[in-house]
Amino acid sequence: MLKIITTTQLQQKIGELSRCIKKITYIVTNRGIGKMVLLPYFDGCDENISNYMEDYEMIQNQAKLKKEFKKSLDSGKSSLVI
């Protein structure tokens, strides 16, 4: 189940939320904008979290990455020989 809460609710009810985290995933908002996700932790999920953060960073930098890719593509084939 997914529940949307505010940062104020998070601060006020952190103990209650931590008890329910295995049943409920939380999206925390600030002024109506999603800021973070609270998920249950389990041993071995570190790789999943790393993958999520990598995806997050790529989406955040998508415009810059496209610009750099276009610049690289437009520059043509490199003369560097390895």
KARA-V308314 format. One record per residue. N is the residue number from 1. PSI is psi in whole degrees, -180 to 180 (* if undefined). NEAR is the number of other ideal C-beta (glycine too) atoms within 8 Angstrom. Layout:
[[N/PSI/NEAR] [N/PSI/NEAR]]
This chain:
[[1/147/5] [2/136/7] [3/138/8] [4/128/7] [5/163/11] [6/166/8] [7/-33/9] [8/-45/6] [9/-38/8] [10/-46/13] [11/-40/7] [12/-30/6] [13/29/9] [14/-38/8] [15/-45/6] [16/-41/7] [17/-40/13] [18/-28/7] [19/-30/6] [20/-2/8] [21/-26/12] [22/-18/4] [23/-27/5] [24/132/9] [25/138/11] [26/138/13] [27/124/12] [28/129/13] [29/154/12] [30/117/8] [31/38/4] [32/0/4] [33/129/6] [34/130/8] [35/-33/7] [36/165/6] [37/135/8] [38/121/10] [39/155/6] [40/148/6] [41/143/4] [42/153/5] [43/130/3] [44/-2/5] [45/0/8] [46/-41/6] [47/-39/7] [48/-40/7] [49/-42/8] [50/-42/8] [51/-42/8] [52/-46/8] [53/-36/8] [54/-45/8] [55/-43/8] [56/-48/8] [57/-39/8] [58/-40/9] [59/-41/7] [60/-33/6] [61/17/8] [62/-45/8] [63/-44/6] [64/-42/7] [65/-40/9] [66/-42/8] [67/-46/8] [68/-40/8] [69/-44/8] [70/-43/8] [71/-44/8] [72/-43/7] [73/-42/6] [74/-24/6] [75/-14/6] [76/-174/4] [77/138/3] [78/149/5] [79/0/4] [80/130/4] [81/129/3] [82/*/2]]
